[in-house]
């Protein structure tokens, strides 16, 4: 999937996939999962962002007083 194996290992994997349908099914599931993970977009809740900004402002005030 990530092209990290040697040419010998890749050949062995490809041969195993030709011979074993359960491996092919598992590979299909892994590829689908990888595609789904790559498409997930996660962003923090508004409350978290506001807390970070509030803390940054407080730190800025403390720093400017020193």
C-alpha positions in Angstrom: 0.0 0.0 0.0 2.8 2.4 0.9 5.4 0.9 -1.5 7.8 0.3 1.4 8.8 -3.3 0.6 11.7 -4.6 -1.3 11.0 -5.9 -4.9 11.3 -9.5 -3.6 8.8 -8.9 -0.8 6.5 -7.1 -3.2 6.6 -10.0 -5.6 5.8 -12.4 -2.7 2.9 -10.3 -1.6 1.5 -10.0 -5.1 1.7 -13.8 -5.5 0.0 -14.4 -2.2 -2.8 -12.0 -3.2 -3.3 -13.9 -6.5 -3.6 -17.2 -4.5 -5.6 -16.2 -1.5 -8.9 -14.3 -1.8 -9.1 -13.6 1.9 -5.9 -11.6 1.6 -7.4 -9.7 -1.3 -10.5 -8.9 0.7 -8.4 -7.7 3.7 -6.3 -5.5 1.4 -9.5 -4.0 -0.1 -10.7 -3.2 3.4 -7.4 -1.7 4.4 -7.3 0.4 1.2 -10.9 1.6 1.8 -10.0 2.5 5.4 -7.0 4.4 4.3 -9.0 6.4 1.8 -11.6 7.2 4.4 -9.0 8.3 6.9 -7.4 10.6 4.3 -10.7 12.3 3.7 -11.6 13.0 7.3 -11.5 16.7 8.2 -11.5 17.4 11.9 -11.6 20.8 13.4 -11.7 21.8 17.1 -14.9 22.9 18.8 -15.5 26.6 19.0 -15.2 26.4 22.8 -11.6 25.0 22.5 -10.5 27.8 20.1 -12.0 30.4 22.4 -10.2 29.0 25.4 -6.9 29.0 23.6 -7.4 32.6 22.5 -8.4 33.6 26.1 -5.3 32.0 27.5 -3.1 33.6 24.9 -4.5 37.0 25.8 -3.9 36.4 29.5 -0.3 35.3 28.8 0.2 38.4 26.8 -1.1 40.6 29.6 1.2 38.9 32.1 4.2 39.2 29.8 3.6 42.9 29.2 3.4 43.6 32.9 6.8 42.1 33.5 
